[in-house]
Amino acid sequence: MHHSQLLFSTKLAVLYGLGKLPWLHPWLPHELTGSLPVGWNFEMFWRAFATGGTRIYDDLYCEMERPASYLPQAQVEPELQLGEQQIESFFTNGYLGPFDLLDEDEVEGMRAHLVDDLIRSESPWTYELHSGRGFADWLLNRDPAEIARTSKKVVEGYGRTINRHLDDPPLLELFSRPEITRRCAQLLGPDILLVRSNFFEVAPHSPGTSFHQASTWLFDDMRDSTAKPANPNALWQLTCWIALTDANEDNGCLVMLPGSHDRMYPLVIERRTHGVDSRSPYKQGSIDFPFDRARREAIPVKAGQFLLFTERVIHGSLPNRTDRSRWAVNCRYARTDTRLFSERTLREGVVSTYGAYKNVSMHKWRAVLVHGTDRFGYNKLEDEES
């Protein structure tokens, strides 16, 4: 092990040990407690420790549990009913679809509204750029100067595309349509919250999106997960990806690695060099996964159709070799027994050293109940005062 890796492992062991002693935290300096990996499990610690920081999970390590039965988890209209084979296919591959949603006129109107108007309007999302070297930067060996150069532009654009369903009724109505929510209910269970949305463009002649996966979104600060499901190993979240333009192998359709949702995989980190992928400055390093032996499934989706998938499945997009952008919008649904943000985050705002922003006010955020009932009340809902 290289000297720098040995120093990394020693420091990580101290921080991990302190993180498991919550009774001691009130007595520690605030700067130190802000660097304790309190949400890490032993697999995450041991992999980083044993490799000298060259293998690091940027999300909570968990392994996918299959349900006891592939019967639908909710009763719905016959035309929206999923068969047991479809549900088994989802749990085998990690995704399902495409399904029809909008006709040609509807999708053209929605695309014009969202792409030409909404995301060019002023963002309701306020933030400040984070400066300095935080815990995530140390873990992932990121160059603060390089991150600062690339983050400002990305974060500004991110603010115009994130969670716009909260200030745009047509987008909220789109994500609330029964064609989507009824199918989600059969996989997740009947009680579902809409918790997040975003836009995705693959620009003309651009390389597309690199492979990635996510689970409970540890990577906001690399210390603790943003979301805390009742059982991290069970299916608790689904992403709906809606094509606003035709997505095919020429212009950058999604690519899935079937079965790769079986577990979370660490990133490969080079500790003696610096650098950042300008297409994705929030990420550092490639996934430690046997890509050479994996099956890759490119999934063409027509404009107005949608896919359902778990963020745990390793996915990305192909390059766009055409002269026109490929556009899509997605949203995430979660079971109502999931704590989506901590009480401290709801009260004080989001700080993401990984994304290089801070002081993101949560006063405009709300979870939207789109199916069933909320018997838990863990999260702010749409009928509460902002």
N, C-alpha and C positions, 0 to 999 in steps of 0.2 A: 504494500500500500504506500502510495506517495505521501510525503510529509504533510502536504496540504490536506490530503484526505484524512490522515490520522488526526489532525487538528479539528477537522470538521466533525468526525465521529466522536471525539472527546467532548466537544462543545454540545453536540446534539444530545449525548447521554445525560449531561448535566441538565439541559433544558427539559428533556422528556421526564427525567426523574422529578424535577421541581413541579412540572405540570401535573403530576399525579399526586401532589400534596396540596390540595386546595385550602386546607386550614392554614397553610403558611403564606398564601398569596397576599393577604392584607398587610403583611409585614415586609413585603418585598418592594423595591422601587417600581414605580409605574412603568418605566421603560422596559424593565425586565419582564414583568408580568405580560406585557404586550408582545413578548417574543416566545411565550411558552406554548408548545403544541398541545393544548389541553384537549383537543378533539381527536388526537391520533390514537389508533389502536396499535397493539404490539407488532403486528405484521408490518405496518407502515414504518414504525421506528426501526425494527430489526433490519428491514431491507435497506433503508438509508444508512444505518449505522454500519452494517456488515460490508457495504460497498463503498464506504468513504464518501457518500453523497453522490455517487454516480448513477444511482437508481432511486428516484423519489416519486412517491405517489402525489399527484396534485389534486386528488380527490380521495374521499374516504374509501379505504379498501373494504370491499364486501363481495360476496359470491351470490349469484342469482338463485333464488329458491323458485322451484316450479310449484304450481298449485296442486292440491290433492286431486282435483278434477278439472277437466277442460269445459265444463258446463258454463254457460254465460252467468256472470255475477249479477245480472239485472234482467228483468223481463221488459221487452220493448216491442214496437210494432214489427209485424212479420217481415216487412220489406227492409228493415234495418237489422234484422237478427243475424248474428254471427253463428256459424256452425261450429261444432266441437273441433273439426279438422282445421278450421281457420284459427281458432284460439290456440290449438296446439302448435300450428305453424308459427304464430306470433312468438310463443315462448321458446320455440326451437331456433328461430332466426333472429328475433329481436325487432321485427317490423311487420307491417301488414298494409296491403293496399297495392295500387291506388284505388280510391273510391270517387265516384262522381259527386260534385257539390254544386257548382255554378254552371249555367249554360253560357254560350258564347257571348251573348249580350251582357249578361250579369258580370262575367269576369272582366270584360273590357271596361265596363263602367267602374268596377271596383279597382282595377289596376290604375285607371286614370285618376281616380280620387286619391288613392293611397300614394302612388309613386309621383304623380305630377303635382299634387297639392299638399297632402298631409305631411310627408316627411321633409318638405321644403319650408314648412311653417315653423314658427318659433317653438322651441322645445319647452315643455313645462318642467323639465328636469334640471335642477340646479346642483352645482358641484364646485369643488376647488381641486386643482391639480395637486397631487401629492409629491413632495420633494424629499430627497434624502434616500438613504438605503434602509429598507425595512427588512422584516423577517423573511418575506417571500423572496426578496432580492438575494439575500444571503443563501437561502436554501437552493435557489435555482441558478446561482452564480451569474446574475444579470448585471450588466453595466449600467449604472444609474444615468450617466450622461446620454447613452444611446436610447434608453427608455424615455427620457425626457424629450428627446428630439422627435420620437415617433408617437408618443402617447397623446399629445395635445390635439392633434388633428383627428385621431381615431376617436377619442373620448367625446369631442364635440359632435361628430357625426353620430356616435352611439346615442347621445342624448336626444337626437331628433327621431330615432327609430325605436327606442325601447319603450314598451308599455303604452303605446299610443292608443290602445283600446280604452284607456281610462279617461281620455278626453275626446274620443271620437266614437259616437254612437254607432255608425255603420260598421266599424271594425269590431266593436263589442258584439253587435248582432251577428256578424259573420262567425265569430268564435263560439257563439251560443247556439248555433243551428243544431237541430236534433240529429242531422246526418252525422255530425261529429260526436256530440255529447252522448248520444245513445250508444254508439259503438264503444266509446271510452268507458261507459258505465259497465259494459259487459266484461271488460278486462280489469278495471280497477275496483269495481263495486259501485253502488248506486249514488254515493255521496261524493260530489266532485267540485273542486274549486278551480277557477281560472286564475293563474298566479303570475303569468309573465307573457310578453309577446315581443316580437322583433321582426325586422325586415332583413332580407338577404339579397344581395346583388352579386352576380358574377359578371364583372365588366367585360366588354369586348376584348378579346385577345389577352385575357388574364389567366393566371395559372390555376385558378380555382382555390378550394379550401383544403388544407392539409387534414389528414386523419386525426380524429380526436374522439374522446368519450367523456362523459360526466355522470355524476351520481348525486351527491348532496351538496355540491358546489363549495367544497373546501377552499377553492383557489381564490376566493375574495381576499383572504389574508393568510392562507396556508396554516392557520392555527386551529380553526374550528369550523365545522360545517355551517353554511348558511341555513340549510333546511335540516330538520331533525324528524324524519319519519318514525312512526311507531316501530317499524321493523325495517332497517336499511336493506336487508337481504331480499325482502319481498318486493313485488312490483307496487310502487306507490306513486309513480309519476309517468305521464305519457306526453309526448310531443306530437302535435299536429302540424304538418308541413303542407302548405297550400301553394300550388303553382299559380302565379299571376301571368306568366308567359309559358309557352311550351318549354319543357325542360327535357333535353335529349343528350345523346352522347357527343354531339357537336358543340352545344352551347353550355355545358356544365351541369348535367343532372347529378343527383345524389348518387353516391356509391356507398354501399353497405358491406360490411364483412359479417356474413351470417354466422351466428353463434358466438360472436366475440363479446356478447354481453354476459357471458358466463361468470366473469369476474372483472374487477378493475385492474388495470395494468399500470406499472410505474413508467415514468419518463426516463430516458437515457440522458444524463447530464454530463457535459464535459466541463470539469472543474478548473481546467487550466487555460481556458479561452473565454472570451466574451463575445457576445453577439445576440442579435434578436431577429426573428423573422418579421420583416416589415409588414407582411400581410396579416400577422396575428401577434402583435406585441405583448398580448397577455400570456402567451404560451412560450415555453422555452424547452427545447428538446423534443425528440421523437418518442413515440410509444414503444416500449420494450415488448414487442409482440412479433411472433413468427410470420411476418407478412409474406415471406417467400412461399410458405406452405398454405396460406389462407385463400379461400375462395372469395373473389370480389364480385359483387352484384351491382352493376349499373342499373338504375331504375328510372326509365323514362316516365314522365308524368305530364299529361296534357294540361293546358291552362284550364283552371277551374276544378281540377281533381286534387285530392289530398292523400297523404301518407300518414300512418300512425307508427311511431317507433319509440323505444326507450332510449334515453340519452346514453345508456350504458353501452349500446352497440357501437362499435367503432365505425365512424362514418366521416365522409368528406364529400367533396364535389370534384368533378372532372374539369379540365381547363375549358374555357370558352374560346373556340376557334373562329367565332363568327364576328360580325360587325355590330351586333346588337346585344344589349344587356339581357341576362337571364334574371328574372325577378321572382321572389317567393316571399311569403310571410309565414311565420310560425307562431305557435303559442304552446304553453305548457299547462297541463292540468295536474292536479295533485289530489290525493285523498284528503278528506277533511280532518283526519286524525294526525295530520302532519303539522308540526310547528315550523312555519315558513321563515320566520325571523325571530331572533331573540327579543325579549322585552327591552333590552338595552338598545338594540338596533332600531326598534320602532320608536323609541323615545329620543335617541341621540343622532340617528342617521347612520348611513353606511360609510365605512372606511375600507377601501380596497387598496392595499399596497401592491397587490398583484396587478390590478388594472391602472394603478397610478392616479387614483382620484380619491377624494375624501369629502366629508361633510355633505353627503347626498341626503337631502331631507326626505323623510318617509311620510310627510304629512299628506302627500297626494297619492300615496300607494294604498291599494286596498285589494284584498282577495275578493273575487266575484263568484258567488255560488251559482253554478250553471246547471246542476242536476242534483236532485235529492234534497236532503236537509243537512244542516251542520249541527251535530249533537255535541261538539267539543268546544267550540268557541275559542280556539287557540289563536285565531287570526282576525284582523279587522276585516269587516265585510262591507259590501257596497252601500248598505243602508245606514252605516254609522257616520257620524259627523267627521269631516276631514279636519 
